[in-house]
């Protein structure tokens, strides 16, 4: 936009501004009326349809799998992507706050008078990237498997070992298809193809690298876990 077009735009804007209606009370009254209608509709739906309540909370249960509301999936998925404990504040506070501040400041660093999206590349790109990122992370969070259960189908004789593995903290460091965490330990979905049963049992007992030792487990549980892992091929 050259100087002549800018001057013309400012003149037209000034004329339209003089012909327009004041923000108060005209716009305020309309916004207030619409907000009141929305509140009344929500209150009516809550009274007529009711609100679904789940079972009474049991603080002693060990089988409850915490899941966030769907609109928080993208934030919780950031925690799955950013795994080091020292970076947790960055995932929970830093990245969302920085993104929100950049969006709030968008009108200040993209001050062009154009309103067509194709003529405002900065605003359009920022909006599209925000929507795509939040949508993608929300989808990953919604389809993520349970963090406290292994959902791999195995033969009945390996069910006991699968349950012991799920209850022993293996999912904190290992991935079983869609369940668990992809690191710092290796994925165990097909570990039976890579290691024989004896090597798996030995790893459980000595705890290689940063992996803790499970030699304190009863022998029958150690063998059950080794049988289960060896069956994953």
C-alpha positions as CSV (number, residue, x, y, z in Angstrom):
1,X,0.0,0.0,0.0
2,X,1.5,3.3,-1.1
3,X,1.1,6.7,0.6
4,X,-1.8,7.8,-1.6
5,X,-3.8,4.6,-0.9
6,X,-3.0,5.0,2.8
7,X,-4.3,8.5,2.9
8,X,-7.5,7.5,1.1
9,X,-8.0,4.7,3.5
10,X,-7.6,7.0,6.5
11,X,-10.1,9.5,5.0
12,X,-12.7,6.8,4.4
13,X,-12.1,5.3,7.8
14,X,-12.7,8.7,9.5
15,X,-15.9,9.3,7.5
16,X,-17.3,5.9,8.5
17,X,-16.3,6.4,12.1
18,X,-18.3,9.6,12.2
19,X,-21.3,7.9,10.7
20,X,-21.1,4.9,13.0
21,X,-22.7,4.3,16.4
22,X,-20.8,4.6,19.7
23,X,-19.4,1.5,21.4
24,X,-21.2,2.5,24.6
25,X,-24.0,1.8,25.0
26,X,-24.9,0.4,21.6
27,X,-22.3,-2.4,21.3
28,X,-22.2,-3.1,25.0
29,X,-25.9,-3.5,25.1
30,X,-25.9,-6.0,22.2
31,X,-23.0,-8.0,23.7
32,X,-24.7,-8.1,27.1
33,X,-28.0,-9.2,25.6
34,X,-26.3,-12.0,23.7
35,X,-24.3,-13.1,26.7
36,X,-27.6,-13.3,28.8
37,X,-29.2,-15.4,26.1
38,X,-26.3,-17.9,26.1
39,X,-26.4,-18.2,29.9
40,X,-30.2,-18.7,29.9
41,X,-29.8,-21.4,27.2
42,X,-27.1,-23.3,29.2
43,X,-29.1,-23.0,32.4
44,X,-32.2,-24.3,30.7
45,X,-30.4,-27.3,29.2
46,X,-28.8,-28.1,32.6
47,X,-32.2,-28.1,34.3
48,X,-34.1,-29.9,31.5
49,X,-31.5,-32.4,30.3
50,X,-29.5,-32.7,33.5
51,X,-25.7,-33.2,34.0
52,X,-24.3,-36.6,33.7
53,X,-22.5,-37.7,36.9
54,X,-20.0,-40.5,37.1
55,X,-19.6,-43.0,39.9
56,X,-18.6,-41.8,43.4
57,X,-14.9,-41.2,43.6
58,X,-12.9,-43.9,45.4
59,X,-9.6,-42.5,46.7
60,X,-8.4,-46.1,47.6
61,X,-8.7,-47.5,44.1
62,X,-5.6,-48.5,42.1
63,X,-7.4,-49.2,38.8
64,X,-8.5,-45.7,38.0
65,X,-6.8,-44.3,34.9
66,X,-6.7,-40.4,35.0
67,X,-7.6,-38.8,31.7
68,X,-7.9,-35.1,31.1
69,X,-10.9,-33.4,29.5
70,X,-10.7,-33.4,25.7
71,X,-9.8,-29.7,25.6
72,X,-6.7,-30.3,27.6
73,X,-5.4,-33.2,25.5
74,X,-3.0,-31.0,23.6
75,X,-1.4,-29.8,26.8
76,X,-1.0,-33.3,28.2
77,X,0.4,-34.5,24.9
78,X,3.2,-31.9,25.2
79,X,4.2,-33.8,28.4
80,X,4.4,-37.0,26.4
81,X,6.6,-35.3,23.8
82,X,8.9,-33.4,26.2
83,X,10.0,-36.1,28.6
84,X,13.0,-34.8,30.6
85,X,11.8,-33.8,34.1
86,X,13.8,-30.6,34.0
87,X,11.8,-29.5,30.9
88,X,8.4,-30.2,32.4
89,X,7.9,-26.5,33.3
90,X,8.6,-25.6,29.7
91,X,5.9,-28.0,28.5
92,X,3.3,-27.0,31.1
93,X,3.9,-23.3,31.4
94,X,6.5,-22.0,29.0
95,X,5.3,-23.1,25.5
96,X,1.6,-22.4,26.1
97,X,2.3,-19.0,27.6
98,X,4.7,-18.0,24.9
99,X,2.2,-19.1,22.2
100,X,-0.7,-17.2,23.9
101,X,1.4,-14.0,24.3
102,X,2.4,-14.1,20.6
103,X,-1.2,-14.4,19.6
104,X,-2.2,-11.6,21.8
105,X,0.5,-9.4,20.3
106,X,-0.4,-10.3,16.8
107,X,-2.3,-7.0,16.1
108,X,0.8,-5.1,17.2
109,X,3.4,-6.7,14.9
110,X,1.0,-7.2,12.0
111,X,-0.5,-3.7,11.6
112,X,-1.5,-3.8,8.0
113,X,-4.9,-2.4,7.1
114,X,-5.8,-5.3,4.8
115,X,-8.5,-7.7,6.0
116,X,-8.3,-10.3,3.3
117,X,-6.5,-13.4,4.7
118,X,-4.3,-13.9,1.6
119,X,-3.0,-10.3,2.0
120,X,-2.1,-10.8,5.7
121,X,0.4,-13.6,5.5
122,X,1.7,-13.2,9.1
123,X,-1.7,-13.3,10.8
124,X,-3.0,-16.0,8.5
125,X,0.0,-18.3,9.0
126,X,0.0,-17.8,12.7
127,X,-3.7,-18.7,12.9
128,X,-3.4,-21.8,10.7
129,X,-0.3,-23.1,12.5
130,X,-2.0,-22.6,15.9
131,X,-5.1,-24.5,14.8
132,X,-3.1,-27.3,13.1
133,X,-0.8,-27.7,16.1
134,X,-3.6,-27.8,18.7
135,X,-5.7,-30.1,16.5
136,X,-2.8,-32.6,15.9
137,X,-1.8,-32.7,19.6
138,X,-5.4,-33.1,20.6
139,X,-5.8,-36.0,18.2
140,X,-2.7,-37.7,19.5
141,X,-3.9,-37.2,23.1
142,X,-7.3,-38.6,22.3
143,X,-5.9,-41.7,20.6
144,X,-3.1,-42.4,23.1
145,X,-3.4,-45.7,24.9
146,X,-3.7,-46.1,28.6
147,X,-0.6,-45.3,30.7
148,X,-1.5,-48.0,33.3
149,X,-2.5,-50.9,31.1
150,X,-1.0,-53.0,28.3
151,X,-3.6,-53.6,25.7
152,X,-1.6,-56.1,23.5
153,X,-3.5,-59.3,22.8
154,X,-1.6,-62.3,24.0
155,X,-2.3,-66.0,24.6
156,X,-4.0,-66.8,27.9
157,X,-0.9,-68.3,29.5
158,X,0.9,-64.9,29.1
159,X,-1.9,-62.7,30.7
160,X,-0.4,-63.0,34.1
161,X,3.0,-61.8,32.9
162,X,1.3,-58.9,31.1
163,X,-0.5,-57.8,34.2
164,X,2.7,-58.0,36.3
165,X,4.6,-55.9,33.7
166,X,1.8,-53.3,33.7
167,X,1.8,-53.1,37.5
168,X,5.6,-53.0,37.9
169,X,6.2,-49.6,36.2
170,X,7.4,-50.9,32.9
171,X,5.1,-48.4,31.1
172,X,6.9,-45.5,32.6
173,X,9.9,-46.1,30.4
174,X,8.8,-48.5,27.6
175,X,6.2,-48.5,24.9
176,X,3.9,-51.4,24.1
177,X,2.2,-50.5,20.9
178,X,0.1,-47.4,21.9
179,X,0.6,-47.9,25.7
180,X,3.3,-46.5,27.8
181,X,6.1,-44.0,27.0
182,X,8.5,-44.0,24.1
183,X,11.6,-43.7,26.3
184,X,14.0,-43.6,27.9
185,X,13.8,-47.3,27.5
186,X,13.5,-49.1,24.2
187,X,10.1,-50.1,22.7
188,X,9.1,-53.6,23.8
189,X,6.3,-54.2,21.3
190,X,8.4,-56.8,19.4
191,X,11.1,-57.5,22.0
192,X,10.7,-61.3,21.5
193,X,12.1,-61.0,18.0
194,X,15.3,-59.3,19.3
195,X,16.2,-61.1,22.5
196,X,15.8,-64.7,23.7
197,X,13.8,-65.4,26.9
198,X,17.0,-66.0,28.9
199,X,18.4,-62.6,28.0
200,X,15.1,-60.9,28.9
201,X,15.0,-62.7,32.3
202,X,18.7,-61.7,32.9
203,X,17.9,-58.0,32.1
204,X,15.0,-58.1,34.6
205,X,17.3,-59.4,37.3
206,X,20.3,-57.1,36.8
207,X,18.7,-54.0,35.5
208,X,21.0,-52.9,32.6
209,X,21.8,-49.2,32.3
210,X,19.3,-46.9,34.1
211,X,16.7,-49.7,34.3
212,X,16.0,-50.8,37.9
213,X,16.5,-54.4,38.9
214,X,13.4,-56.6,39.5
215,X,15.3,-59.4,41.3
216,X,13.1,-58.7,44.4
217,X,10.0,-59.9,42.5
218,X,9.0,-63.4,43.4
219,X,10.6,-65.9,40.9
220,X,7.2,-66.9,39.5
221,X,6.5,-63.3,38.6
222,X,9.9,-62.8,37.0
223,X,9.3,-65.9,34.9
224,X,5.8,-64.7,34.0
225,X,7.1,-61.4,32.8
226,X,9.9,-63.0,30.9
227,X,7.4,-65.4,29.2
228,X,5.2,-62.5,28.3
229,X,8.0,-60.4,26.8
230,X,9.5,-63.3,24.9
231,X,6.1,-63.9,23.3
232,X,6.0,-60.4,21.8
233,X,7.3,-61.1,18.2
